Amino acid sequence: MGLSYFCLRTRLCALALVACTGTVCAAQTVHLPDWACAHPDSIFVGAFEPGEAMVPSHPSLGSGGATAVNGNVARTVSVAGDGDHTYYLHLPTGYTPTRAWPLLLALEGAAGSRILALSEAQTVRSDWSALADASGFVVAVPVASGSQGGWTEPNPDGSGPSDYDVIAAVLADVASAYNVERTREYAWGYSAGGEVLYDIVLTGWDGLDANSFAGFAVTGAVIAGCPTYSIVASCIPASAARHIPLDIHAGTNDSNIPISYPRSDESAFMSAGWDLGSTLFYTEFSDGNPPGGHTYTTGHLQQVWQNLCPNAVIP
């Protein structure tokens, strides 16, 4: 199914569609109207005010998926040469396949072992669940499969299998099994998960890059920790496919990452063309347990969602 538009003024849509006729258009960010994040059915409640922006829609039209228990589902994806992998899904209260829902991909930090990685992924799902219920989006959490509970990287030439293949398979599986709004797929990564996300978004990998998400966020992660497998320079903001909206959260007392590193990252993104307060959101925090440490709170996740939610991406 192609891209469609829920438009507030017919002429706006016509102009938008004509602009790409006969050309290959670069992906671009659409800033949604204020009401788009107000409640789960917001796509249908435009006030038809003159000048309001169009709301793009590209539903995945998934088949409906398995019945969830309290919104939670465990599913399995298969990766060629790497077997089956479990991932965890949360469906928001009132989920129905009759309309498309935004999707958040959440990547955990290194857990210490494969068993702990399973537990940590479920914790991440739980941390996002209340916000997903209130705001109306699906949460998908892959499980890091490294022997120490970290993420496995591709080979130097980008081949696999690796956890990057698992992440791609999870995104495809959710879109196939559930009705996902493809213009509003977001990603968040904590610690090592954020560094993997930096690599996927900024460096690009086998079809996944800055054009694959409407926005992304990292917490307790820095560019300097980007995986070094690649034969090309990795995690360079200026090399990204587009100025994708980005939220950075950093603890002022993070014992793993001196605050100078995320501050340097903020400067690097601004130098590469990101606009603070528009396509770049930077927050230093001193709360949490330990205060300002290598951690996050549900309050931080709410800030992340508030910054990412108003953005959609169209091809």
KEKOLTI-400338 format. One record per residue: chain; x, z, y of N, C-alpha, C in turn; residue in three letters. Coordinates in pm, whole numbers. Layout:
SITE   unit       nx       nz       ny      cax      caz      cay       cx       cz       cy   code
SITE      A        X        Z        Y        X        Z        Y        X        Z        Y    Ala
...
This chain:
SITE   unit       nx       nz       ny      cax      caz      cay       cx       cz       cy   code
SITE      A       85        0     -119        0        0        0       88        0      124    Met
SITE      A       49      -76      226      129      -84      347       98       28      443    Gly
SITE      A      172       26      552      155      126      657       27       98      733    Leu
SITE      A      -50      200      759     -170      187      842     -160      285      956    Ser
SITE      A     -252      274     1053     -247      360     1170     -385      417     1198    Tyr
SITE      A     -388      549     1216     -507      614     1268     -486      615     1419    Phe
SITE      A     -549      520     1490     -518      501     1631     -624      560     1721    Cys
SITE      A     -577      605     1834     -667      661     1932     -705      557     2035    Leu
SITE      A     -635      449     2039     -672      336     2123     -635      211     2046    Arg
SITE      A     -728      123     2019     -704        6     1936     -591      -79     1991    Thr
SITE      A     -583      -92     2121     -481     -176     2180     -342     -123     2151    Arg
SITE      A     -327        9     2149     -197       67     2117     -150       21     1981    Leu
SITE      A     -241       23     1883     -204      -17     1747     -165     -162     1743    Cys
SITE      A     -243     -246     1809     -216     -389     1807      -78     -418     1863    Ala
SITE      A      -43     -353     1973       88     -374     2033      199     -327     1941    Leu
SITE      A      177     -213     1874      278     -159     1784      302     -252     1667    Ala
SITE      A      195     -310     1613      209     -396     1496      271     -530     1534    Leu
SITE      A      235     -585     1650      290     -713     1692      439     -702     1716    Val
SITE      A      485     -585     1762      626     -567     1796      718     -595     1678    Ala
SITE      A      670     -581     1555      754     -600     1438      723     -727     1362    Cys
SITE      A      633     -810     1410      595     -929     1337      713    -1022     1320    Thr
SITE      A      739    -1060     1192      844    -1156     1163      985    -1100     1175    Gly
SITE      A     1000     -969     1190     1132     -909     1201     1144     -793     1106    Thr
SITE      A     1266     -749     1085     1290     -628     1009     1312     -515     1110    Val
SITE      A     1216     -428     1120     1223     -325     1223     1302     -204     1175    Cys
SITE      A     1383     -150     1264     1455      -27     1232     1356       88     1230    Ala
SITE      A     1381      185     1140     1294      302     1135     1298      373     1269    Ala
SITE      A     1185      427     1309     1180      494     1437     1093      618     1428    Gln
SITE      A     1123      714     1512     1048      838     1518      924      820     1604    Thr
SITE      A      812      870     1556      689      878     1634      662     1025     1660    Val
SITE      A      651     1062     1788      617     1200     1821      465     1211     1820    His
SITE      A      413     1295     1731      270     1305     1710      202     1381     1823    Leu
SITE      A       72     1356     1844       -2     1433     1944       -2     1581     1909    Pro
SITE      A      -27     1663     2010      -21     1807     1989     -114     1855     1879    Asp
SITE      A     -229     1788     1863     -325     1835     1765     -282     1807     1621    Trp
SITE      A     -179     1723     1602     -143     1681     1467      -92     1794     1380    Ala
SITE      A      -41     1901     1440        9     2014     1363      -84     2135     1373    Cys
SITE      A     -201     2116     1430     -289     2230     1456     -349     2288     1329    Ala
SITE      A     -389     2202     1236     -447     2250     1111     -441     2138     1008    His
SITE      A     -463     2168      881     -441     2069      775     -517     1939      790    Pro
SITE      A     -635     1937      852     -713     1814      866     -690     1746      999    Asp
SITE      A     -578     1775     1064     -556     1731     1201     -557     1579     1217    Ser
SITE      A     -524     1505     1112     -516     1360     1126     -652     1300     1163    Ile
SITE      A     -759     1375     1142     -891     1323     1170     -954     1380     1297    Phe
SITE      A     -880     1455     1376     -945     1525     1486     -893     1485     1623    Val
SITE      A     -846     1364     1638     -802     1318     1768     -913     1325     1870    Gly
SITE      A     -878     1359     1992     -978     1372     2098    -1003     1238     2167    Ala
SITE      A     -935     1132     2123     -953      999     2179     -928     1000     2329    Phe
SITE      A     -827     1075     2368     -791     1079     2509     -704      957     2542    Glu
SITE      A     -724      897     2659     -641      783     2699     -493      820     2698    Pro
SITE      A     -412      731     2641     -269      751     2640     -216      829     2522    Gly
SITE      A     -303      885     2437     -253      957     2321     -183      863     2226    Glu
SITE      A      -83      914     2157       -3      832     2067      -79      800     1939    Ala
SITE      A      -38      690     1874      -93      656     1745      -41      754     1640    Met
SITE      A     -115      769     1533      -73      853     1421      -55      761     1301    Val
SITE      A       70      733     1261       91      643     1149       54      710     1017    Pro
SITE      A       15      631      920      -16      685      788       23      585      680    Ser
SITE      A       91      638      579      130      558      462      114      647      339    His
SITE      A       -8      663      290      -32      753      177       31      701       49    Pro
SITE      A       87      792      -30      146      751     -157       40      726     -263    Ser
SITE      A      -80      781     -243     -195      761     -334     -162      804     -476    Leu
SITE      A      -90      916     -488      -60      969     -621     -186     1003     -698    Gly
SITE      A     -171     1016     -827     -286     1025     -916     -359     1159     -913    Ser
SITE      A     -305     1258     -845     -374     1386     -837     -295     1501     -894    Gly
SITE      A     -216     1474     -993     -127     1576    -1045     -195     1680    -1131    Gly
SITE      A     -111     1768    -1189     -161     1873    -1276     -229     1983    -1196    Ala
SITE      A     -316     2057    -1261     -382     2170    -1198     -280     2277    -1165    Thr
SITE      A     -288     2330    -1043     -193     2431     -999     -248     2571    -1022    Ala
SITE      A     -159     2665    -1051     -193     2806    -1062     -150     2872     -932    Val
SITE      A     -246     2918     -852     -216     2974     -721     -132     2878     -637    Asn
SITE      A     -157     2750     -655      -85     2648     -579       48     2609     -637    Gly
SITE      A       96     2678     -741      229     2655     -795      227     2571     -922    Asn
SITE      A      321     2478     -928      334     2390    -1044      483     2378    -1078    Val
SITE      A      516     2378    -1205      651     2344    -1251      643     2207    -1317    Ala
SITE      A      724     2115    -1272      724     1980    -1326      864     1942    -1373    Arg
SITE      A      873     1834    -1448     1000     1789    -1504     1023     1643    -1469    Thr
SITE      A     1145     1612    -1429     1185     1474    -1408     1301     1443    -1502    Val
SITE      A     1311     1318    -1540     1420     1273    -1628     1516     1185    -1549    Ser
SITE      A     1645     1210    -1568     1749     1133    -1501     1835     1066    -1608    Val
SITE      A     1851      937    -1597     1928      862    -1696     2068      920    -1710    Ala
SITE      A     2107      952    -1833     2238     1007    -1860     2253     1154    -1831    Gly
SITE      A     2145     1217    -1782     2155     1358    -1744     2036     1441    -1793    Asp
SITE      A     1946     1380    -1868     1837     1454    -1930     1727     1498    -1836    Gly
SITE      A     1654     1601    -1877     1538     1651    -1804     1577     1764    -1708    Asp
SITE      A     1507     1768    -1596     1531     1871    -1494     1398     1926    -1445    His
SITE      A     1387     2056    -1442     1268     2123    -1389     1277     2132    -1238    Thr
SITE      A     1164     2113    -1173     1158     2146    -1030     1026     2218    -1004    Tyr
SITE      A     1019     2284     -887      904     2368     -856      830     2313     -734    Tyr
SITE      A      698     2315     -746      611     2255     -646      508     2356     -601    Leu
SITE      A      475     2354     -472      363     2433     -422      267     2340     -350    His
SITE      A      140     2345     -393       34     2269     -328      -40     2361     -232    Leu
SITE      A      -66     2316     -110     -132     2404      -14     -276     2432      -53    Pro
SITE      A     -328     2542       -5     -468     2578      -28     -557     2462       16    Thr
SITE      A     -649     2425      -71     -741     2316      -38     -686     2178      -66    Gly
SITE      A     -570     2171     -135     -515     2039     -165     -619     1953     -235    Tyr
SITE      A     -629     1828     -190     -714     1728     -254     -644     1593     -246    Thr
SITE      A     -651     1513     -352     -586     1382     -348     -661     1279     -265    Pro
SITE      A     -773     1318     -206     -851     1223     -127     -787     1192        8    Thr
SITE      A     -687     1268       47     -614     1236      168     -465     1267      147    Arg
SITE      A     -381     1214      233     -236     1231      220     -189     1356      292    Ala
SITE      A      -94     1426      230      -41     1551      283      107     1539      314    Trp
SITE      A      155     1600      422      299     1604      448      373     1673      333    Pro
SITE      A      501     1640      318      583     1696      211      710     1754      269    Leu
SITE      A      747     1873      223      877     1933      258      961     1945      132    Leu
SITE      A     1078     1884      130     1178     1902       25     1266     2019       67    Leu
SITE      A     1279     2121      -18     1359     2240       13     1472     2254      -88    Ala
SITE      A     1596     2263      -38     1714     2274     -124     1774     2414     -112    Leu
SITE      A     1788     2480     -224     1841     2616     -230     1991     2620     -206    Glu
SITE      A     2043     2741     -184     2186     2761     -178     2243     2782     -316    Gly
SITE      A     2375     2787     -328     2440     2812     -457     2402     2951     -507    Ala
SITE      A     2356     2958     -632     2298     3083     -683     2395     3167     -765    Ala
SITE      A     2499     3107     -822     2595     3182     -903     2593     3146    -1050    Gly
SITE      A     2480     3094    -1099     2470     3049    -1238     2348     2960    -1251    Ser
SITE      A     2340     2887    -1361     2224     2800    -1381     2095     2879    -1395    Arg
SITE      A     2102     2992    -1461     1983     3077    -1476     1938     3129    -1340    Ile
SITE      A     2031     3176    -1260     1996     3227    -1128     1946     3115    -1037    Leu
SITE      A     1992     2992    -1059     1944     2880     -979     1796     2858    -1000    Ala
SITE      A     1749     2873    -1123     1605     2861    -1150     1527     2966    -1073    Leu
SITE      A     1576     3090    -1074     1511     3198    -1003     1515     3176     -852    Ser
SITE      A     1630     3131     -802     1645     3110     -658     1553     2999     -609    Glu
SITE      A     1536     2893     -688     1446     2784     -649     1303     2834     -637    Ala
SITE      A     1262     2921     -729     1128     2977     -721     1113     3069     -600    Gln
SITE      A     1220     3140     -565     1216     3224     -445     1200     3139     -320    Thr
SITE      A     1273     3029     -314     1260     2938     -200     1116     2886     -190    Val
SITE      A     1059     2848     -304      920     2802     -303      828     2911     -249    Arg
SITE      A      847     3034     -295      765     3145     -250      781     3170     -100    Ser
SITE      A      904     3158      -50      929     3182       91      855     3083      180    Asp
SITE      A      836     2960      131      769     2857      210      618     2853      187    Trp
SITE      A      568     2919       81      430     2897       37      325     2937      138    Ser
SITE      A      337     3055      200      235     3100      294      225     3005      413    Ala
SITE      A      339     2959      462      340     2865      573      280     2731      531    Leu
SITE      A      311     2688      408      254     2563      357      102     2573      346    Ala
SITE      A       52     2688      302      -93     2707      294     -158     2703      432    Asp
SITE      A      -94     2770      528     -152     2778      663     -144     2645      737    Ala
SITE      A      -39     2569      713      -16     2447      790      -49     2320      714    Ser
SITE      A      -72     2331      582     -118     2216      506      -11     2115      470    Gly
SITE      A       93     2158      398      192     2063      348      237     2105      208    Phe
SITE      A      285     2008      132      334     2029       -4      482     2067        3    Val
SITE      A      526     2157      -84      666     2198      -91      722     2161     -228    Val
SITE      A      834     2091     -231      901     2054     -356     1042     2111     -356    Ala
SITE      A     1078     2185     -463     1207     2252     -469     1281     2212     -596    Val
SITE      A     1380     2121     -586     1465     2091     -701     1552     2211     -735    Pro
SITE      A     1612     2209     -855     1699     2318     -899     1842     2266     -910    Val
SITE      A     1935     2333     -843     2077     2296     -855     2122     2315     -999    Ala
SITE      A     2197     2221    -1053     2227     2223    -1196     2374     2248    -1229    Ser
SITE      A     2457     2279    -1130     2598     2306    -1158     2616     2432    -1240    Gly
SITE      A     2728     2443    -1308     2753     2557    -1397     2755     2689    -1322    Ser
SITE      A     2787     2687    -1192     2787     2807    -1110     2664     2815    -1020    Gln
SITE      A     2562     2739    -1057     2438     2741     -979     2444     2662     -851    Gly
SITE      A     2548     2580     -835     2559     2494     -717     2515     2352     -747    Gly
SITE      A     2526     2267     -648     2481     2129     -661     2593     2040     -714    Trp
SITE      A     2560     1952     -808     2659     1858     -860     2660     1733     -773    Thr
SITE      A     2779     1683     -747     2797     1570     -656     2814     1440     -734    Glu
SITE      A     2789     1327     -668     2816     1197     -732     2965     1177     -753    Pro
SITE      A     3000     1074     -828     3139     1034     -843     3190      977     -711    Asn
SITE      A     3322      962     -696     3376      913     -568     3318      779     -523    Pro
SITE      A     3274      695     -619     3215      567     -579     3064      577     -558    Asp
SITE      A     3011      699     -563     2868      718     -540     2783      711     -665    Gly
SITE      A     2846      681     -779     2769      670     -903     2739      810     -957    Ser
SITE      A     2656      815    -1058     2614      944    -1112     2634      951    -1261    Gly
SITE      A     2553     1032    -1325     2443     1106    -1265     2491     1232    -1193    Pro
SITE      A     2407     1278    -1100     2437     1399    -1026     2305     1459     -978    Ser
SITE      A     2314     1571     -907     2192     1630     -853     2130     1546     -743    Asp
SITE      A     2207     1451     -687     2148     1359     -591     2043     1272     -661    Tyr
SITE      A     2072     1234     -785     1974     1159     -864     1850     1243     -890    Asp
SITE      A     1871     1373     -915     1759     1463     -939     1671     1473     -814    Val
SITE      A     1733     1488     -699     1658     1497     -574     1574     1371     -552    Ile
SITE      A     1636     1256     -573     1561     1130     -558     1446     1122     -657    Ala
SITE      A     1470     1166     -780     1365     1163     -883     1251     1257     -848    Ala
SITE      A     1283     1372     -790     1179     1467     -749     1091     1406     -641    Val
SITE      A     1152     1345     -540     1074     1282     -434      982     1174     -489    Leu
SITE      A     1034     1095     -581      953      988     -641      840     1045     -726    Ala
SITE      A      869     1152     -799      768     1210     -887      653     1272     -808    Asp
SITE      A      686     1343     -700      581     1404     -620      491     1296     -560    Val
SITE      A      552     1190     -509      473     1083     -448      386     1011     -550    Ala
SITE      A      433     1006     -674      356      940     -779      243     1027     -831    Ser
SITE      A      265     1158     -838      167     1248     -897       68     1305     -796    Ala
SITE      A      105     1302     -667       20     1361     -564        9     1264     -447    Tyr
SITE      A      -86     1288     -360     -105     1200     -245      -24     1254     -127    Asn
SITE      A       92     1194     -106      187     1239       -4      182     1142      114    Val
SITE      A      190     1198      234      199     1117      355      345     1074      373    Glu
SITE      A      372      947      340      511      900      337      575      895      475    Arg
SITE      A      496      891      582      554      894      716      593     1035      759    Thr
SITE      A      555     1136      676      581     1274      715      644     1351      598    Arg
SITE      A      756     1300      551      836     1370      451      955     1434      523    Glu
SITE      A      970     1564      507     1073     1640      576     1166     1705      471    Tyr
SITE      A     1280     1756      518     1372     1823      426     1436     1941      496    Ala
SITE      A     1459     2048      417     1528     2168      467     1627     2212      359    Trp
SITE      A     1746     2254      403     1846     2303      308     1910     2429      358    Gly
SITE      A     1928     2524      267     1994     2651      299     2133     2653      239    Tyr
SITE      A     2232     2692      319     2369     2708      272     2418     2580      204    Ser
SITE      A     2459     2586       78     2509     2466        8     2404     2357        4    Ala
SITE      A     2276     2395       -4     2169     2296       -2     2165     2222      130    Gly
SITE      A     2195     2292      241     2200     2227      371     2317     2130      381    Gly
SITE      A     2429     2164      318     2545     2076      322     2522     1949      240    Glu
SITE      A     2453     1965      126     2414     1846       49     2319     1760      132    Val
SITE      A     2228     1824      202     2131     1751      284     2201     1677      399    Leu
SITE      A     2298     1742      462     2377     1674      564     2438     1545      507    Tyr
SITE      A     2491     1554      385     2556     1438      324     2456     1327      297    Asp
SITE      A     2342     1362      237     2242     1262      204     2189     1194      329    Ile
SITE      A     2162     1272      432     2100     1218      554     2201     1142      640    Val
SITE      A     2318     1200      661     2414     1141      754     2500     1033      690    Leu
SITE      A     2545     1057      567     2631      960      499     2549      853      430    Thr
SITE      A     2437      895      371     2353      802      297     2396      791      152    Gly
SITE      A     2297      779       65     2327      769      -77     2216      693     -147    Trp
SITE      A     2246      574     -200     2158      499     -288     2012      499     -242    Asp
SITE      A     1992      459     -117     1855      446      -67     1803      566        8    Gly
SITE      A     1872      678        1     1832      796       78     1927      813      197    Leu
SITE      A     1869      822      317     1951      842      436     1862      895      548    Asp
SITE      A     1904      879      672     1829      933      786     1693      866      802    Ala
SITE      A     1675      748      743     1545      681      751     1447      729      644    Asn
SITE      A     1493      816      553     1409      861      442     1320      978      480    Ser
SITE      A     1348     1044      591     1275     1164      630     1231     1155      774    Phe
SITE      A     1120     1222      805     1074     1229      943     1157     1328     1024    Ala
SITE      A     1222     1420      956     1308     1519     1020     1370     1606      913    Gly
SITE      A     1481     1675      948     1541     1765      850     1598     1886      921    Phe
SITE      A     1627     1989      843     1676     2116      899     1777     2176      805    Ala
SITE      A     1873     2249      862     1971     2322      783     1980     2464      836    Val
SITE      A     1999     2559      745     2016     2700      781     2140     2752      709    Thr
SITE      A     2233     2812      783     2354     2864      721     2439     2755      659    Gly
SITE      A     2443     2639      721     2520     2525      668     2591     2457      784    Ala
SITE      A     2706     2398      754     2784     2330      857     2840     2200      804    Val
SITE      A     2868     2109      895     2924     1979      857     3057     1996      784    Ile
SITE      A     3135     2095      823     3266     2116      760     3255     2145      611    Ala
SITE      A     3137     2191      565     3117     2218      424     3061     2101      347    Gly
SITE      A     3051     1986      412     2995     1867      349     3073     1831      223    Cys
SITE      A     3005     1790      115     3075     1749       -7     3180     1643       22    Pro
SITE      A     3294     1652      -46     3407     1563      -17     3431     1460     -125    Thr
SITE      A     3331     1436     -211     3348     1339     -320     3366     1197     -268    Tyr
SITE      A     3308     1167     -152     3289     1029     -109     3420      960      -76    Ser
SITE      A     3424      830     -106     3543      752      -71     3537      711       76    Ile
SITE      A     3426      734      141     3414      709      285     3402      843      356    Val
SITE      A     3426      844      486     3414      967      564     3269     1014      559    Ala
SITE      A     3248     1142      531     3115     1195      508     3066     1279      626    Ser
SITE      A     2935     1283      640     2869     1374      733     2916     1356      877    Cys
SITE      A     2917     1233      923     2953     1204     1062     2825     1169     1138    Ile
SITE      A     2784     1251     1234     2658     1223     1305     2648     1081     1360    Pro
SITE      A     2757     1031     1415     2753      897     1475     2728      787     1373    Ala
SITE      A     2748      817     1244     2727      717     1140     2586      716     1084    Ser
SITE      A     2501      810     1127     2366      820     1074     2284      695     1107    Ala
SITE      A     2190      663     1018     2108      544     1035     2019      551     1158    Ala
SITE      A     1986      673     1202     1908      689     1325     1923      832     1374    Arg
SITE      A     1878      859     1495     1882      994     1550     1762     1072     1498    His
SITE      A     1768     1107     1373     1660     1178     1305     1647     1318     1364    Ile
SITE      A     1526     1367     1394     1510     1504     1443     1573     1604     1347    Pro
SITE      A     1646     1700     1405     1723     1797     1327     1707     1936     1385    Leu
SITE      A     1684     2034     1298     1682     2175     1335     1799     2245     1268    Asp
SITE      A     1880     2317     1349     1992     2396     1298     1965     2542     1328    Ile
SITE      A     1966     2626     1224     1958     2771     1240     2089     2833     1192    His
SITE      A     2146     2921     1274     2276     2981     1240     2276     3128     1276    Ala
SITE      A     2323     3212     1183     2334     3355     1208     2456     3387     1291    Gly
SITE      A     2440     3472     1392     2552     3503     1480     2660     3585     1410    Thr
SITE      A     2621     3652     1300     2718     3735     1227     2737     3687     1084    Asn
SITE      A     2719     3559     1061     2731     3502      927     2875     3518      877    Asp
SITE      A     2893     3597      771     3028     3622      718     3084     3500      646    Ser
SITE      A     2997     3406      604     3043     3285      537     3084     3177      635    Asn
SITE      A     3017     3175      752     3037     3066      847     3053     3123      987    Ile
SITE      A     3174     3122     1043     3190     3168     1182     3098     3088     1274    Pro
SITE      A     3039     3154     1372     2941     3090     1459     2999     2973     1536    Ile
SITE      A     3133     2968     1548     3195     2856     1619     3170     2724     1548    Ser
SITE      A     3150     2727     1416     3130     2604     1340     2994     2540     1371    Tyr
SITE      A     2882     2612     1359     2755     2548     1396     2749     2512     1544    Pro
SITE      A     2816     2589     1631     2820     2551     1772     2892     2417     1789    Arg
SITE      A     2998     2398     1712     3070     2271     1715     2982     2158     1664    Ser
SITE      A     2903     2186     1559     2812     2084     1507     2709     2044     1612    Asp
SITE      A     2655     2144     1684     2559     2113     1791     2621     2015     1890    Glu
SITE      A     2744     2041     1930     2812     1954     2025     2834     1815     1967    Ser
SITE      A     2868     1809     1838     2892     1680     1773     2765     1594     1772    Ala
SITE      A     2652     1656     1743     2527     1580     1743     2490     1534     1884    Phe
SITE      A     2509     1620     1982     2477     1580     2119     2569     1467     2165    Met
SITE      A     2695     1472     2126     2789     1365     2162     2752     1233     2096    Ser
SITE      A     2686     1243     1979     2646     1122     1906     2511     1069     1950    Ala
SITE      A     2448     1136     2048     2324     1082     2103     2199     1162     2077    Gly
SITE      A     2210     1274     2000     2093     1359     1981     2061     1429     2113    Trp
SITE      A     1933     1455     2137     1887     1514     2262     1836     1655     2236    Asp
SITE      A     1902     1755     2295     1865     1895     2274     1722     1919     2324    Leu
SITE      A     1640     1976     2234     1501     2004     2268     1407     1891     2235    Gly
SITE      A     1462     1776     2192     1379     1661     2156     1407     1616     2014    Ser
SITE      A     1531     1572     1988     1571     1534     1852     1666     1637     1791    Thr
SITE      A     1708     1736     1870     1797     1840     1819     1746     1977     1864    Leu
SITE      A     1730     2067     1766     1686     2203     1793     1791     2298     1735    Phe
SITE      A     1848     2380     1820     1957     2468     1777     1919     2613     1806    Tyr
SITE      A     1923     2699     1702     1885     2838     1716     1989     2928     1654    Thr
SITE      A     2043     3020     1731     2127     3127     1679     2040     3251     1666    Glu
SITE      A     2049     3320     1551     1964     3437     1529     2048     3560     1494    Phe
SITE      A     1993     3677     1529     2061     3802     1500     1973     3897     1419    Ser
SITE      A     1859     3845     1370     1772     3927     1285     1799     3895     1139    Asp
SITE      A     1714     3945     1051     1731     3921      908     1804     4036      840    Gly
SITE      A     1833     4017      713     1901     4120      635     2014     4056      554    Asn
SITE      A     2141     4076      595     2187     4158      708     2160     4088      842    Pro
SITE      A     2155     4163      952     2123     4104     1081     2218     3990     1118    Pro
SITE      A     2161     3875     1143     2241     3760     1181     2335     3712     1074    Gly
SITE      A     2308     3746      950     2398     3713      841     2370     3580      776    Gly
SITE      A     2426     3564      656     2408     3439      580     2274     3450      507    His
SITE      A     2168     3430      582     2034     3455      530     1934     3377      613    Thr
SITE      A     1808     3394      583     1701     3339      667     1579     3427      647    Tyr
SITE      A     1482     3415      738     1357     3489      727     1241     3391      729    Thr
SITE      A     1125     3437      690     1008     3349      697      976     3313      842    Thr
SITE      A     1014     3401      935      998     3366     1076     1084     3248     1116    Gly
SITE      A     1206     3241     1062     1292     3125     1089     1229     2998     1031    His
SITE      A     1172     3009      911     1109     2892      850      993     2842      934    Leu
SITE      A      919     2934      995      810     2893     1083      863     2818     1204    Gln
SITE      A      976     2863     1260     1037     2792     1371     1081     2652     1328    Gln
SITE      A     1139     2642     1209     1180     2512     1156     1062     2418     1148    Val
SITE      A      951     2466     1090      834     2380     1075      777     2339     1211    Trp
SITE      A      774     2429     1305      723     2396     1439      805     2285     1504    Gln
SITE      A      933     2281     1476     1018     2178     1535     1012     2046     1461    Asn
SITE      A      992     2050     1328      989     1926     1250      851     1862     1245    Leu
SITE      A      747     1944     1238      612     1896     1215      564     1787     1312    Cys
SITE      A      596     1792     1440      541     1692     1532      601     1553     1517    Pro
SITE      A      687     1532     1420      756     1404     1406      711     1328     1282    Asn
SITE      A      694     1198     1298      669     1109     1185      773      996     1193    Ala
SITE      A      791      921     1086      885      809     1087      814      686     1034    Val
SITE      A      836      573     1099      779      446     1053      891      344     1037    Ile
SITE      A      878      251      943      983      152      920      989       47     1030    Pro
